[in-house]
């Protein structure tokens, strides 16, 4: 797991600077809830997660986690008291495996958020889930409790790929989980991973075909990355598994985009496709748009009014601080205008709606013509004043962002 940023000390009461509070209400407000528990730690994962044996009964465990999360909701409500907090537009429960908690506990946390700030009409409420944990009863409780979406960690339909990823769910349970969710009116998203060592292009095609046959509302497809400190990184270093190859991952991205588009799914962010605009993940769109959110849970990050902060990572430390009535925040930073600009470019360019060209500083704007010629940026969109990535540009998005932020390209001679 990566270390937390250093940042500045965070106030013990969770309070925010007056300038940040004054900005509350000018953007949408969402809530992220991190549930840090997993039955098994997957070898590729560097998220802030813990198995029950690792915790040893200390801290905010599965049975007591909702209580600790609600304590942070109460602290957040006090910290934002007097600010023009809008009704919550999205709630996203991620992990880990949120559905290791009792579904009633998940509903209870959402109820706490509703009590604190209210929920916008048509609020989006999502939980991630392991397919093995979603029964008809669980789906029914979630839907009755206000959840609107379930994001299932399918990852692959091919057993040997799942084994390499150390995913323990039964592939057959994905279809059962989708059916259970759909029966009670929940939207369904399927999360896929491509580029696993040993995964052939045909394996990836099989996973895509299997996912599309289930007719989900939304599909996320992420390239496998080898993160330092993970078991997978150690295996790559020892040479027991090969490093994912850029060309292979590019081929698999192109295949995914072609098959998803052919099935009626439109890309709206580099790694995300939806059957219709109202099936996009609005919570994640809010991140890319630079909106405000409060992150609940160990290691969760928050952003309100240009201030970013992050919680202590271990559930024991998290529970202890809240038990003492103090903020679980480990550190924070007040973003400078330059940082906010760079983040707007970095995140906005990932979206299919693109980035307004006038947001980009002049050197970056001068780089756009060359990137159109190279097939990275859509020329017609640029004429309309927006930077929109082509498929090739999506695969080289980091390069595009770097050039938008740093490159000073001399105009071509007439």
Secondary structure, 3 states (H helix, E strand, C coil): CCCCCCCECCCCCCCCCHHHHHHCCCCCEEEEEEECECCCCCCCCCCCCECHHHHCCCCCCCCCHHHHHHHHHHHHHHHCCCCCCCCEEEEEEEECCHHHCCHHHHHHHHHHHHHHHCEEEEEEEEEEECHHHCCHHHHHHHHHCCCCEEEEEEECCCHHHHHHHCCCCCCHHHHHHHHHHHHCCCEEEEEEEECCCCCCHHHHHHHHHHHHHCCCCEEEEEECCCCCCCHHHHHHHHCCCCCCCHHHHHHHHHHHHHHHHHCCCEEEECCEEECCHHHCCHHHHHHHCCCEEEEECCCCEEEECCEEEEECCCHHHHHHHHHCCCCCEEEEEECCHHHHHHHHHHHHCCECCCEEHHHCCHHHHHHHHHHHHCCCECHHHHHCCEECECHHHHHCHHHHHHHHHHCCCCCCCC
